[in-house]
Amino acid sequence: MRDAGAETDLFSKFDGILAERAALLATGVRDPYAIVMSEVKSPTLAVINGKDTILLGTYNYMGMTFDPDVVQAGKDALDEFGSGTTGSRVLNGTYQGHKECEDALKEFYGTRSAMVFSTGYQANLGMISTLAGKGDYVIIDADSHASIYDGCFLGNAEIVRFRHNSVEDLDKRLGRLPAEAQKLVVLEGVYSMLGDVAPLPDMVAAVRKHPNCMILVDEAHGMGFFGKHGRGVYEEQGVEKEIDFVVGTFSKSVGTVGGFCVSDHPKFEVMRFAARPYIFTASLPPSVVATAATSIRKLMHAGEKRAHLWENSRRLHKGLRDMGFNLGTETAQSAIISVILTDQTQAVAMWQALLELGLYVNMARPPATPAGWFLLRCSLCAEHSSEQVGQILDIFAAAGRSTGVIPG
């Protein structure tokens, strides 16, 4: 294969990124993006670099990845239906398990329709790009997930951004758009970088002042532990009847992989014949949809787990604030707690110190982060024991002092 070497080519645009990464690794830091878990012992513990490490950087909010019923459902489907479908949902890729998974979603959300995509990314990509096309408008929060932005680009709709969580700015920007134009407003229940929650009732009220608007809420980080039934922030905040579409993922609280959209719209099923990311992608393996369906049904009755997760979140948030860490929210708003650092050097030093002490968290930096912040993003799990939360706080204290992030 041809080696272009030092020639200028399509990769030249990435030279700045490569140089920055090389400089970072030259300092002796571990590569944050090359972590390998050689063994996963539970939803909260893995072996990294030969050492038992507490996991505080997964989105396994409800700890379903090792649930015995979920695992057994996957094994049974693997034995009965094989390893994959080798086809898309509209051809040979719809097995009994896919329908059962959609039935579980309809039961969980209390909706008439549910549609399963192969990833959560594709769910946003498919829904947004298909609903809003040329001549339509998509109104999104400036801090929206990349999949939301990409759905806008694929559909070729006009993109209108409003300031993060600003009801006033949302209202103002909707008021500037042509009344006769069709509009899709996309909101997120929980924003994944800072873990803050959208003020959905005020936002919905602002949207309903304007004509020809539909609302889609992404509950990727809210499903499982917000609301009486675990449906998400929109249920917790009492706006279920005002939301047209709910998008979510199986790779967070459900504990596997895949994405979905649920809706009560009478014409919703036409999306199966119009959404390109649904039509032209191989369907999920039977073992995956079996684990998802089993997990979703168990999450309907996970009140004790939800309560414990909230207890963990409040305890960790308070403990970190009391130590002097700068956090992304004033109070615990979700299972995500972000520690804000001053720059990349400090963030990397703190991240590595935590890892060496046996704690894995996610490090996030621009352009993924809002306002150019450098973050250590902690994601709690319902399976974190009280003892583990205490260990996490002790590790943060030691790492913070050794790096100078908090007073020694």
C-alpha positions, 0 to 999 in steps of 0.5 A: 500500500502506498506510503505518502510520507511527508507529502501534503495530502488529505491527512495534512489538515490533522497535523496540528492534532497529531503534533499536540498529541505527540507533545502530550505523550512526550511528557510521559502521560498515559494515552487517555484514548488508549485505555484497555480493560483487560477484564471487566469484573462488574459494572463498577470494577475492571482491570486496567494496566494490570490493576483493579480500577473503579469505573466512574467513566461509563454510562452504565447508570443502572448497572444492567450489563451484568444482570443475570436475566439480561445476560441469559437472554442474550445467550439464549438468543445467540443459541437460537438465532445465531450471531447476526442478521446480515441485513437491514430491518426493511429486508431480512433483518427483522427477527422476532426479537426486534419486534419484542424489543419495540414492544418492550419500548412501547410498554415502557414509554406508554406509546403507540409506536417504537422504532429501534435503530442500530445505535443511538447516534443513528436514531438522532441522525435518522429522525432529525434528517428525515423529519426536517429537510430543505426549507424546514428549520431545526432549532437546537441548543448550542450545546447539543450532541454531535449526533443532533448536529449531524442529523441537521446537516444530513437533512439539509434543514436550516439550523437555528441555535439558541443559547444553552438552556435559555428559554428567552433565547429559544422564544426569541429565535422562534419568533424570528422564523416564518410562521408558515415554515415547519419547525423541529425543536430538539432538546436534551433532557440531560446534557452529557458534558456538565450533567445539567438538566433542561427546564423542559416545562418552560421550554415547551411553553415557549415553543407552543407559543409559535405555529408549526412546531414539533418537539423532539427530546433526546433522553439518552442520559435521562432514561432509566432513573428520571421520572416515576417510570424511569422514562426521563426528564420529560416525565420527571418534569410533567411534560409527557403529553407535549412531546412529539418524539423521544429519542434514546439509546441502549448504551447507557441505562439499558446496558447494551447497544442500539438506539430508538425513537418512540412516538404517538404520532399516527403517521410515525410508522412511515419513518421505517420507509423514509429514514436512511440510517434505518433503511441502509444499516444492518439491524442489531444482532438477535442477542443484543435486542434480547438483552435490551428487551429484558433490561427495559422490562426490568427497568420498569420496576427499578425504583430502589436502584433509582433511589440508590443512584440518586443517593450516590450522586448527591453524596459524591457531588457534595463531597467533591464540592466540600473538598474545593473542586470546581463542579459543572453544576451547583447541585447534583442534577443527574448521574453525571458530575463534571470536575472543571480544570483550568487547562489541559495540563492540569486536566491530564495530570489529575486524570492520570493521578486518579488512574494511578490510584485506581479510579477511571474517569473520562477526560473531555476537552474542546471542541467536545466541551462547552465554553472551551472547558477541560473536564473530568466527567464522572458517571455514577452507577446504581451498582456503586456501593456506599463503600466505593463512593467513599473510596472514590472521594478518598482517591479524588482527595489524594489526587487533587492534593498531589496535583495542586488542584485543591489545597494540600 
